Amino acid sequence: MAKRGFNGGFGGGMNMQAMMKQAQKMQQDMLKAQAEIAQMETTGTAGGGMVTVTVTGTATIKSVEIKPDVVDPDDIEMLQDLVTAAVNEALSAAQQKSQSQMSAITGGMGGLGGGLL
């Protein structure tokens, strides 16, 4: 029976090197995507455009625009609801864009993408 070397049966060291290079490239791509996501902006609106909120890809509110027509001192609750709805819409859009961009890099490998960040 012939003796096997250390790497015998495991495909040799070249496959491991290729896997390491692929992992390093994926990590670089993910870092680049994170930078792009941080610069990304999404908007959410409510009340037919009466309230517009812009957020960054890192979930930071960049601006809130409120049309004067929606400001009713006797109905502050409606304005609060519209702002909340617009913020939630903008954050949801930012999250979807971010997940889509990261999935393109990780190939939909689930938690692996988040674990390498």
C-alpha positions, 0 to 999 in steps of 0.5 A, spaced: 500 500 500 502 506 498 503 512 503 499 518 502 502 525 503 499 530 508 495 533 503 493 526 500 485 525 499 484 532 500 486 535 493 492 538 495 494 545 498 492 549 491 485 548 493 486 551 500 490 557 497 484 558 492 479 558 497 483 563 501 483 568 495 476 567 494 474 569 501 479 575 501 476 577 495 469 576 498 471 580 504 474 586 500 467 586 496 463 586 502 467 592 505 466 596 498 459 594 499 458 597 506 462 603 504 457 604 498 451 602 502 453 608 507 453 613 502 446 610 499 440 614 500 433 612 500 426 616 501 420 614 504 413 618 504 407 619 507 400 622 506 401 623 499 407 626 499 406 631 505 411 628 509 418 626 506 424 622 510 431 621 507 435 616 510 442 613 509 444 606 508 446 606 515 439 608 518 441 615 519 435 620 518 438 625 513 432 630 512 425 630 514 420 635 509 413 637 511 409 640 507 405 646 510 399 644 508 399 638 513 401 642 519 394 642 523 395 645 530 389 641 532 391 635 529 399 634 531 397 626 532 396 626 525 403 629 523 406 625 528 403 618 524 405 621 518 412 622 520 413 615 523 410 612 517 415 616 512 421 614 517 419 607 517 418 606 509 425 610 508 428 605 513 425 599 510 427 601 503 434 602 505 434 595 509 432 592 502 437 595 498 442 593 503 440 586 503 440 586 496 447 589 495 450 584 500 446 578 497 449 579 490 456 579 494 455 573 498 451 569 493 445 568 498 449 565 503 445 567 509 449 569 516 455 568 513 455 575 510 453 578 516 459 574 520 464 577 516 463 584 516 
